Amino acid sequence: MDFFNLFNTVGQNIWIYGGSFLLVLSVLVFIHEWGHYIVARMCGVRVEIFSIGFGPELFGFDDAHGTRWKFSLVPLGGYVKMYGDADPASAGHEDADAIPDNKRHEAFFAKPVAQRAAVVFAGPAINYVYAIIVMAFVFAFNGQSLTPPYASAVVGGSAAETAGFMPHDEIVAINGQAVRSFEDIRKSVLVGLDEKRIFTVVRDGQEVDLIAYPDKKQEEDRFGFSSSRGFLGITGAQHAVLLKTITSVDGAAVEGVDAVRAALRDKIGGEKPFWIGVDGDDRFLVSPQRAMNADFDNQDYLALSDGREDIIMQYSPLQALGHATVEVWSTTTSTLQALGQMFTGARSATELGGLIRIGALAGDIAQKGFIALIMFSALLSVNLGLLNLFPIPVLDGGHLVFYAIEAASGKPVSEKAQDIAFRFGFGFLIAVMAFANINDIVQLFL
């Protein structure tokens, strides 16, 4: 019986995590390759193959334009092969003499450099377009949930305590950039490892600047994947602590819910902040409000905020488009900053995730619902588009570098030089992918 339960559980996990990952990846690969395809067609290039996956074909069909649309055995990527190219990566082209004169105008390599660059750039570009459209659609029809940018409590020993944060401070700007939600604070702090931040807060109607250096912390998720994050030490609105977990009030030890109630009863609604200890380790500077604890004697928790609730922002389609663009830009800059920290050593390269980590994330998010999954696909699409723009031979960014050189010099980079560069780029990508996936396996099972 246990064996069958185990078999059933494993099967469900493969379906949820593997299925979710392959679904999202296939959609994004199709979108990326369709960008190349449609611009190639607009430029008069004949596309011979449009493949989702690599390796032997599983099934497919030919369209009226002579393109073979197919699904291949290994569903981890895809490609479009254009007429005249020697391979799907456009790493070289066939002998021009082998192409009939009346067909030469359909060959990719025979097109002007501007058109070739447009075809290549279209793949990453449409990944960004997809992300913006998806986010805009969700924001316009489902709204955007925003947590008010208030500190409901301050963690003892944290960078926030050192900086002088107090409960109920409203954070209105970070390094001069306006803040409109607690999510904005979290995004800024998460990537800023040990980096100086100037927080402008409103306290008792007055603006105060607080300088903080968020602590660098190493965390593991439930799968065992580790990551570094900046930790400021404030909690968001609507935060609460279970009474049974409180072990001290203003430094005095308490044991049992009744003792906790007695120690807290006179402090609730007071103006003076006080400390509570939780589970014997964590300390929080709090200032609970009576409005959230009117029925305190019958509640199992201590509310730390003053009744502020998450706001569901509703936007017009145009406003949603603007906010979606801002979100995509923020994701791009945060990703680049995190990668830069890996190169400088501020962030461990072991945080570079491979297929297993992405699959785990996709499975977890899929269980939260359709909206969460398509928002995840939008974020992954941004990263796919950004990755392909890196100036590495074999990737779209590497091709664009060659085209830039060709446009500047008036002649294409030699076939030999391109071949050497593509071999190097391919080897580099294989090494990075191997490192990321081996790293996933090590963290998951060891």
Residue, then its C-alpha position, 0 to 999 in steps of 0.5 A: m500500500d505504501f508503495f502505491n501511495l509513493f508511486n501515486t505521489v511521485g506521479q502527481n509531482i511529475w505531472i504538476y512540476g514537470g508538466s507546468f514547467l514544460l507547458v510554460l517553457s513551450v509557450l515561451v519558446f513558441i513566442h520567441e521563435w515566432g518573433h523570428y519567424i514573423v519578421a523573417r516572413m515580413c522581410g521576404v525570408r523563407v522559413e524552412i523549419f519551425s520546431i518546438g524542441f530539438g532532436p527527432e521529430l515527433f509530429g508536424f505539418d507543412d504549411a502553404h509557404g513551405t514551412r515545416w511546423k513540428f514538435s521534436l523529442v527533446p522539449l527544452g527549447g526550439y528553433v527556426k531554420m531559414y532558407g540558406d542557413a547551414d544550421p538552425a543557429s544561423a552559424g553559417h550559410e550554404d554555398a551561395d553558388a548552390i542556391p538558384d538565382n531565382k531563389r536567392h532573394e529568399a535566403f536569410f544571408a542575402k538580406p541587408v544587414a538591417q533586415r537580418a538584425a531585425v529578424v534576430f532582435a525580434g525573438p527577444a523583443i517579443n518576449y518582452v512584448y509578451a511579458i508587458i501584455v500579460m502583466a497589463f492584462v492582469f492589472a487591467f482585469n484582475g487588479q494589482s494587489l499592493t501592501p501599504p508601505y508601512a512598518s508594522a514592527v521592527v526586528g531586533g538586531s536588524a539593520a532597521e533597528t540600527a537605522g532607527f526605524m519605528p513601528h508605523d513609519e511610512i516609507v515614501a522613498i528609497n534613495g530618492q525614488a518614490v515608493r508606493s507599496f511594501e513590494d517596492i521596499r522588498k524589491s529594493v532590499l532583496v537585491g541590495l546586499d549590504e548596500k547603503r539605502i536612504f529611506t525617507v519615512v513619514r513619522d508623526g507628519q514629518e519626513v525623516d531620512l534614515i540610512a540603513y545597510p540591509d544585512k546579507k542573509q542566506e536562505e533556503d526554500r523548501f526544496g533546499f535551493s539557497s539564495s542570498r537576499g538583503f534583509l532590512g528588518i521591518t514587517g509589512a501591514q496586517h502582520a500578526v503574532l500568535l500569542k502562544t509563540i510570545t515568550s517575553v514582553d518588554g524583556a520580562a519572560v512570560e509563559g502561557v497564553d494567559a500570562v501573555r494576555a496579562a502582560l500585553r493587556d495594559k500596553i495595547g493601544g498605548e503610544k510607547p513602543f515595546w519589545i516582544g520576544v517570539d519563540g525565544d529568539d526573535r524580538f520585535l519592536v511593536s506598537p499595537q493599536r486598540a482598533m485591531n485588538a478590540d476583542f483582544d481577550n478572545q483572539d489567538y493573536l496580537a495584531l501589530s498593525d493599525g488596520r491598514e489593508d492591502i489595496i487592490m489597484q484598478y487601472s484603465p488599459l493604458q494605465a495597466l500598460g504603463h505599470a506593466t512596463v515599469e514592472v518589466w523594467s524593474t525585473t530586468t534591472s534586478t536580474l542584471q544587478a544580481l548577475g553582476q553581484m555573482f561576477t563581483g563575488a557579492r552573490s554566490a554563483t551557486e544561486l544560478g538556477g537550472l531546469i530543476r529549480i525553474g521546474a520547482l518554481a513553476g510547479d509551486i506557482a501552478q498550484k496557486g492558480f492560473i493568474a499566478l502561473i501566467m504572471f510567472s510566465a511573464l517574468l520568465s519571458v523577461n529573463l529569456g529575452l534578456l538572456n538571448l540579448f547577451p553578446i555571446p556567440v550562438l545567442d541572438g545577442g552574439h549575432l547582433v554583435f556580428y551585424a553591428i561590426e558588419a554595419a560599421s565596417g561595410k563587410p561581414v565578419s569572416e566565416k572562419a572567425q564566426d565559426i571559432a566564436f560560435r564554437f566558443g559560445f556553444g562551449f560556454l553555454i554548455a558549461v554554464m548549463a551543466f554547472a547550473n543543473i549540477n548545482d540544482i541536483v546537489q542542493l536538492f539531494l545533498 
